[in-house]
Amino acid sequence: MGKNRKSIYILVFSNFLICLGIGLVIPVTPFIKNEYHFTTSQMGVMTSLFAFAQFVASPIVGKMSDKIGRKPVIVFGLFTYMISEFIFAMATTLPIFNISRIIGGLSAAMVIPTSMALGSDLTTLKDRAKVIGWLSAAFSGGLILGPGLGGILAGISYKTPFWVAGVLSITSAIFTQIFLKEDKEVLEVEEAEAEQKAAEKGSIRSILTGPMVMLFGMILVSSFGLQGFESIYSIYVNQVFNFGLSTIALVLTLNGIISLILQVAAFNWIINKIGEMRLISIAFLLSAICVFWITQAHTHIEVIVATLVIFSSFDLLRPAITTLLTKSSRSNQGLINGMNMSLTSIGNVIGPLMSGALMDWNTHSPYLVVTVILFISYLTTFIVRKHPITQAE
């Protein structure tokens, strides 16, 4: 990994930046909603369009990056992301807000899976899980820190977060263009191997064992749960507990800092102590209990503590599942990462749509539904534990 360390750091930063952009919109949703008189359902659609565009574009972009190289795709993705943020900053009508989110989703499809693939290209098998872990931490860290940073910047004006994200994005695109190196030789070898495997057997069928299907299901549920919870969080605590912008920003920033410490400093230690599967099980149970607790809470402190536990659980859940997946097969890493990203995107589409629609009907119902789904996921971890996942040859 030594000679490619700089490139890997640039990849981690690019991933973090894109996911920061996904999160930036969250604290300002109540204020956009109130200023333009949108419904919660319309806000849910706005959030989901980003993930839907990402889901549709990811497989196409993956094939394109195999043909023309990873670097041009990542640089163009960062440039496209800048355009989406600037459009959002200038938008005043629902269709323009929606167009901005679609362009943002396309840019995420270009940057995130391509970064994962390039991360695999630049590392040996020994270091691969560590680098995937770093990229996952950047992914989760951006999603968690985005709302906090968005809330602080929105203190100036609620459009400020998007101008800042756009400037950061073009800066990142320039840095990536100048400093990022990709290994052309690895790309050629991977392409030849992929063609050979496709000729031998259907790759997708070869990885869809029972426990793997369960793990892919958990990815879907964890992204659905996080987005179902997070996409309406600002609107929910604003309506039910009268949280202002500064309180929302404080809570989300505090969550971001603790979650990043957990992921970067404590994640390996926890895995060594209790293993991935037990961690996944505990994270699902704790998040289910705390989402339910928020619907019953009476004080701001209760809400803040429950929120802290939920975000921390989700932030350990995602890399734990990703690590298990990377251990499942020596080959097919690109395919596994692609399916991981596609299922995450589906969860990111369904979560905000469901929460927005249910919240228009009843304030507490989205969180009650998320609680039930997370608890069912906790129960399914016991089935997976009975069929341990060993690395396929």
C-alpha positions as CSV (number, residue, x, y, z in Angstrom):
1,M,0.0,0.0,0.0
2,G,3.0,2.3,0.6
3,K,3.5,3.8,-2.9
4,N,-0.3,4.3,-3.3
5,R,-0.9,5.8,0.1
6,K,-1.4,9.4,-1.3
7,S,-3.9,8.2,-3.8
8,I,-5.9,6.3,-1.2
9,Y,-6.1,9.4,1.1
10,I,-7.4,11.4,-1.9
11,L,-10.0,8.7,-2.5
12,V,-11.1,8.7,1.2
13,F,-11.5,12.5,1.0
14,S,-13.5,12.4,-2.2
15,N,-15.9,9.8,-0.7
16,F,-16.2,11.9,2.5
17,L,-17.0,15.0,0.5
18,I,-19.8,13.4,-1.6
19,C,-21.5,11.9,1.5
20,L,-21.1,15.2,3.3
21,G,-23.2,16.7,0.5
22,I,-25.9,14.0,1.0
23,G,-26.1,15.0,4.7
24,L,-25.8,18.8,4.3
25,V,-29.5,19.0,3.1
26,I,-30.9,17.4,6.3
27,P,-30.8,20.2,8.9
28,V,-32.2,22.8,6.5
29,T,-35.2,20.6,5.3
30,P,-37.6,22.1,7.9
31,F,-36.7,25.6,6.8
32,I,-37.0,24.9,3.1
33,K,-40.2,23.1,3.8
34,N,-41.7,26.1,5.7
35,E,-40.3,28.8,3.4
36,Y,-41.7,27.2,0.2
37,H,-44.8,25.5,1.8
38,F,-43.8,21.9,0.8
39,T,-45.3,18.8,2.4
40,T,-43.2,16.2,4.2
41,S,-43.9,13.8,1.3
42,Q,-42.4,16.3,-1.2
43,M,-39.3,16.6,1.0
44,G,-39.1,12.8,1.2
45,V,-39.2,12.7,-2.7
46,M,-36.5,15.3,-2.9
47,T,-34.2,13.3,-0.6
48,S,-35.0,10.0,-2.4
49,L,-34.3,11.4,-5.9
50,F,-30.6,11.6,-5.0
51,A,-30.5,7.9,-4.1
52,F,-32.7,6.8,-7.0
53,A,-30.4,8.6,-9.6
54,Q,-27.4,7.0,-7.8
55,F,-29.0,3.5,-8.0
56,V,-29.9,3.8,-11.7
57,A,-26.5,5.2,-12.7
58,S,-24.1,3.0,-10.5
59,P,-24.0,-0.2,-12.8
60,I,-23.6,2.0,-16.0
61,V,-20.8,4.0,-14.4
62,G,-19.1,0.9,-13.1
63,K,-18.8,-0.5,-16.6
64,M,-17.6,2.9,-17.9
65,S,-14.8,3.1,-15.3
66,D,-13.6,-0.4,-16.4
67,K,-13.3,0.9,-20.0
68,I,-12.0,4.5,-19.7
69,G,-10.3,4.3,-16.3
70,R,-11.3,5.2,-12.7
71,K,-9.7,8.6,-12.4
72,P,-11.6,10.5,-15.2
73,V,-14.9,9.1,-13.8
74,I,-14.1,10.3,-10.3
75,V,-12.9,13.8,-11.4
76,F,-16.0,14.3,-13.6
77,G,-18.2,13.1,-10.7
78,L,-16.7,15.7,-8.4
79,F,-17.3,18.4,-11.0
80,T,-20.9,17.3,-11.5
81,Y,-21.4,17.4,-7.8
82,M,-20.3,21.0,-7.7
83,I,-23.0,21.8,-10.3
84,S,-25.7,20.1,-8.3
85,E,-24.8,22.0,-5.1
86,F,-24.8,25.4,-6.9
87,I,-28.2,24.6,-8.5
88,F,-29.6,23.7,-5.0
89,A,-28.2,27.0,-3.6
90,M,-30.0,29.0,-6.3
91,A,-33.3,27.0,-6.4
92,T,-36.6,28.5,-5.5
93,T,-39.1,26.0,-6.9
94,L,-39.7,22.3,-6.2
95,P,-38.7,21.0,-9.8
96,I,-35.3,22.9,-9.6
97,F,-34.6,21.5,-6.1
98,N,-35.4,18.0,-7.5
99,I,-33.2,18.4,-10.6
100,S,-30.3,19.4,-8.3
101,R,-30.8,16.2,-6.2
102,I,-30.9,14.0,-9.4
103,I,-27.6,15.6,-10.6
104,G,-26.2,15.1,-7.1
105,G,-27.1,11.4,-7.2
106,L,-25.4,10.9,-10.6
107,S,-22.3,12.5,-9.2
108,A,-22.4,10.1,-6.2
109,A,-22.7,7.1,-8.6
110,M,-19.5,8.3,-10.3
111,V,-17.5,8.9,-7.2
112,I,-18.4,6.3,-4.5
113,P,-18.4,2.9,-6.3
114,T,-15.5,4.0,-8.5
115,S,-13.5,4.9,-5.4
116,M,-14.2,1.5,-3.9
117,A,-13.1,-0.2,-7.1
118,L,-9.9,1.9,-7.3
119,G,-9.2,1.3,-3.6
120,S,-9.2,-2.4,-4.4
121,D,-7.0,-1.8,-7.5
122,L,-4.4,0.0,-5.4
123,T,-4.1,-2.5,-2.5
124,T,-3.0,-6.0,-1.9
125,L,-5.5,-8.6,-0.4
126,K,-3.8,-8.1,3.0
127,D,-4.6,-4.4,3.1
128,R,-7.9,-4.4,1.2
129,A,-10.2,-4.8,4.2
130,K,-8.4,-2.0,5.9
131,V,-8.8,0.4,2.9
132,I,-12.4,-0.6,2.4
133,G,-12.9,0.1,6.1
134,W,-11.4,3.6,5.6
135,L,-13.6,4.3,2.6
136,S,-16.7,3.0,4.6
137,A,-15.7,5.3,7.5
138,A,-15.5,8.2,5.0
139,F,-18.9,7.2,3.6
140,S,-20.5,7.0,7.1
141,G,-18.6,10.0,8.5
142,G,-19.8,12.2,5.7
143,L,-23.4,11.1,6.2
144,I,-23.2,11.8,9.9
145,L,-21.1,15.0,10.0
146,G,-23.0,16.5,7.0
147,P,-26.1,17.4,9.0
148,G,-24.0,19.0,11.8
149,L,-21.9,21.1,9.5
150,G,-25.0,22.0,7.4
151,G,-26.7,23.2,10.6
152,I,-23.7,25.4,11.6
153,L,-23.3,26.9,8.1
154,A,-27.1,27.4,7.8
155,G,-26.7,29.8,10.8
156,I,-25.4,32.3,8.2
157,S,-28.0,31.5,5.6
158,Y,-29.7,28.2,4.9
159,K,-28.2,28.3,1.3
160,T,-24.6,28.7,2.6
161,P,-24.0,24.9,3.1
162,F,-24.5,24.3,-0.6
163,W,-22.2,27.1,-1.8
164,V,-19.5,25.8,0.6
165,A,-20.0,22.2,-0.6
166,G,-19.7,23.3,-4.3
167,V,-16.4,25.1,-3.6
168,L,-15.0,22.1,-1.7
169,S,-16.0,19.9,-4.6
170,I,-14.3,21.8,-7.3
171,T,-11.2,22.0,-5.1
172,S,-11.3,18.2,-4.6
173,A,-11.7,17.7,-8.4
174,I,-8.5,19.8,-9.0
175,F,-6.5,17.9,-6.3
176,T,-7.7,14.5,-7.6
177,Q,-6.8,15.4,-11.2
178,I,-3.3,16.5,-10.2
179,F,-2.4,13.9,-7.5
180,L,-4.5,10.7,-8.0
181,K,-2.6,7.8,-9.7
182,E,-4.4,4.7,-10.9
183,D,-2.8,1.4,-11.7
184,K,-3.6,0.7,-15.4
185,E,-2.0,-2.8,-15.2
186,V,-4.4,-3.9,-12.4
187,L,-7.4,-2.6,-14.5
188,E,-6.3,-4.7,-17.5
189,V,-5.8,-7.8,-15.4
190,E,-9.2,-7.3,-13.6
191,E,-11.0,-6.9,-16.9
192,A,-9.5,-10.1,-18.3
193,E,-10.4,-12.0,-15.1
194,A,-14.0,-10.6,-15.2
195,E,-14.4,-11.8,-18.8
196,Q,-13.1,-15.2,-17.9
197,K,-15.4,-15.6,-14.9
198,A,-18.4,-14.4,-16.9
199,A,-17.6,-17.1,-19.5
200,E,-17.3,-19.8,-16.7
201,K,-20.4,-19.1,-14.7
202,G,-22.9,-16.3,-13.7
203,S,-20.9,-14.3,-11.1
204,I,-24.0,-13.1,-9.3
205,R,-25.3,-16.7,-8.8
206,S,-21.9,-17.8,-7.5
207,I,-22.0,-15.3,-4.6
208,L,-25.7,-15.6,-3.6
209,T,-25.4,-18.2,-0.9
210,G,-28.0,-18.2,2.0
211,P,-25.9,-16.2,4.5
212,M,-24.8,-13.8,1.8
213,V,-28.4,-13.0,0.8
214,M,-29.1,-12.3,4.5
215,L,-26.1,-10.0,4.6
216,F,-27.2,-8.1,1.5
217,G,-30.7,-7.9,3.1
218,M,-29.1,-6.3,6.2
219,I,-27.3,-3.7,4.1
220,L,-30.7,-2.8,2.6
221,V,-32.3,-2.6,6.0
222,S,-29.5,-0.6,7.6
223,S,-29.5,2.0,4.9
224,F,-33.4,2.1,4.9
225,G,-33.3,2.5,8.7
226,L,-30.7,5.2,8.8
227,Q,-32.4,7.2,6.0
228,G,-35.9,6.6,7.3
229,F,-34.7,7.9,10.7
230,E,-32.3,10.7,9.5
231,S,-34.3,12.2,6.6
232,I,-37.1,13.4,8.8
233,Y,-35.1,13.8,12.0
234,S,-34.8,17.6,11.8
235,I,-38.5,18.0,10.9
236,Y,-39.5,15.6,13.6
237,V,-37.6,17.2,16.5
238,N,-38.5,20.7,15.2
239,Q,-42.2,19.8,15.3
240,V,-42.4,17.5,18.3
241,F,-39.7,18.9,20.7
242,N,-39.3,22.5,19.3
243,F,-35.6,22.0,18.5
244,G,-34.1,25.1,16.8
245,L,-31.5,25.1,14.1
246,S,-28.6,25.6,16.6
247,T,-29.8,22.6,18.8
248,I,-30.2,20.3,15.7
249,A,-26.7,21.3,14.5
250,L,-25.2,20.8,18.0
251,V,-26.8,17.3,18.4
252,L,-25.7,16.2,14.9
253,T,-22.2,17.5,15.2
254,L,-21.7,15.8,18.6
255,N,-23.0,12.6,17.1
256,G,-20.6,12.9,14.1
257,I,-17.6,13.4,16.4
258,I,-18.5,10.4,18.6
259,S,-19.4,8.1,15.6
260,L,-16.1,8.9,13.8
261,I,-14.1,8.2,17.0
262,L,-16.0,4.9,17.3
263,Q,-15.4,3.9,13.7
264,V,-11.7,5.0,13.3
265,A,-10.4,4.2,16.8
266,A,-12.6,1.6,18.3
267,F,-14.0,-0.4,15.4
268,N,-11.1,-2.9,15.0
269,W,-10.9,-3.4,18.8
270,I,-14.6,-4.2,19.0
271,I,-14.4,-6.6,16.1
272,N,-11.5,-8.4,17.7
273,K,-13.4,-8.7,21.0
274,I,-16.8,-9.8,19.9
275,G,-16.7,-10.4,16.1
276,E,-18.7,-8.8,13.2
277,M,-21.9,-10.8,13.6
278,R,-22.3,-10.1,17.3
279,L,-21.6,-6.4,16.7
280,I,-24.3,-6.3,13.9
281,S,-26.8,-8.0,16.3
282,I,-26.2,-5.5,19.1
283,A,-26.3,-2.5,16.8
284,F,-29.7,-3.5,15.3
285,L,-31.1,-4.1,18.8
286,L,-29.8,-0.8,20.3
287,S,-31.0,1.2,17.3
288,A,-34.5,-0.4,17.5
289,I,-34.8,0.4,21.2
290,C,-33.7,4.0,20.9
291,V,-35.8,4.8,17.8
292,F,-38.8,3.7,19.9
293,W,-37.5,5.6,22.9
294,I,-37.6,8.9,20.9
295,T,-41.3,8.4,20.2
296,Q,-41.9,8.2,23.9
297,A,-39.4,10.8,25.1
298,H,-40.4,13.9,27.1
299,T,-37.2,15.8,27.5
300,H,-34.5,17.2,25.2
301,I,-31.8,15.2,27.0
302,E,-33.6,11.9,26.3
303,V,-33.9,12.7,22.6
304,I,-30.2,13.7,22.4
305,V,-29.0,10.5,24.2
306,A,-31.2,8.3,22.1
307,T,-30.1,10.0,18.9
308,L,-26.4,9.5,19.9
309,V,-26.9,5.8,20.4
310,I,-28.8,5.4,17.1
311,F,-26.2,7.1,14.9
312,S,-23.3,5.3,16.7
313,S,-25.1,2.0,16.1
314,F,-25.6,2.6,12.4
315,D,-22.0,3.9,12.1
316,L,-20.7,0.6,13.4
317,L,-23.2,-1.5,11.5
318,R,-22.3,-0.4,8.0
319,P,-18.5,-1.2,8.2
320,A,-19.2,-4.4,10.1
321,I,-21.4,-5.7,7.3
322,T,-19.0,-4.5,4.6
323,T,-16.0,-6.2,6.4
324,L,-18.0,-9.5,6.5
325,L,-18.7,-9.1,2.8
326,T,-15.1,-8.5,1.9
327,K,-14.1,-11.7,3.8
328,S,-16.7,-13.7,1.9
329,S,-14.9,-14.1,-1.4
330,R,-11.4,-13.5,-2.7
331,S,-12.8,-12.8,-6.2
332,N,-15.9,-10.8,-7.2
333,Q,-14.9,-7.8,-5.0
334,G,-16.1,-5.4,-7.6
335,L,-19.4,-7.2,-8.0
336,I,-19.9,-7.4,-4.2
337,N,-19.1,-3.7,-3.7
338,G,-21.5,-2.8,-6.6
339,M,-24.3,-4.8,-5.0
340,N,-23.5,-3.3,-1.6
341,M,-23.8,0.2,-3.1
342,S,-27.0,-0.6,-5.1
343,L,-28.8,-2.0,-2.1
344,T,-27.7,1.0,0.0
345,S,-29.2,3.2,-2.7
346,I,-32.5,1.3,-2.7
347,G,-32.7,1.7,1.1
348,N,-31.9,5.4,0.7
349,V,-34.7,5.7,-1.8
350,I,-37.4,3.9,0.2
351,G,-36.5,5.3,3.7
352,P,-37.2,9.0,3.0
353,L,-40.3,8.3,0.8
354,M,-41.8,6.1,3.5
355,S,-41.0,8.5,6.4
356,G,-42.2,11.5,4.5
357,A,-45.5,9.9,3.5
358,L,-46.1,8.4,7.0
359,M,-45.3,11.6,8.8
360,D,-47.9,13.5,6.8
361,W,-50.4,10.9,8.1
362,N,-49.2,10.7,11.7
363,T,-46.1,12.3,13.3
364,H,-44.8,9.2,15.2
365,S,-45.7,6.5,12.7
366,P,-42.4,6.6,10.6
367,Y,-40.3,5.9,13.7
368,L,-42.6,3.1,14.9
369,V,-42.3,1.4,11.5
370,V,-38.5,1.8,11.5
371,T,-38.4,0.3,15.1
372,V,-40.3,-2.9,13.9
373,I,-38.1,-3.4,10.9
374,L,-34.9,-2.9,12.9
375,F,-36.1,-5.4,15.5
376,I,-36.9,-8.0,12.8
377,S,-33.4,-7.5,11.5
378,Y,-32.0,-8.1,15.0
379,L,-33.8,-11.5,15.0
380,T,-32.5,-12.5,11.6
381,T,-28.9,-12.1,12.8
382,F,-29.4,-15.3,14.9
383,I,-30.1,-17.2,11.6
384,V,-26.9,-15.9,10.0
385,R,-24.9,-16.8,13.1
386,K,-25.9,-20.4,12.7
387,H,-24.3,-20.4,9.1
388,P,-20.9,-18.6,9.5
389,I,-19.5,-17.0,6.4
390,T,-16.2,-18.5,5.3
391,Q,-14.1,-17.1,2.5
392,A,-14.9,-18.7,-0.8
393,E,-12.0,-19.8,-3.0
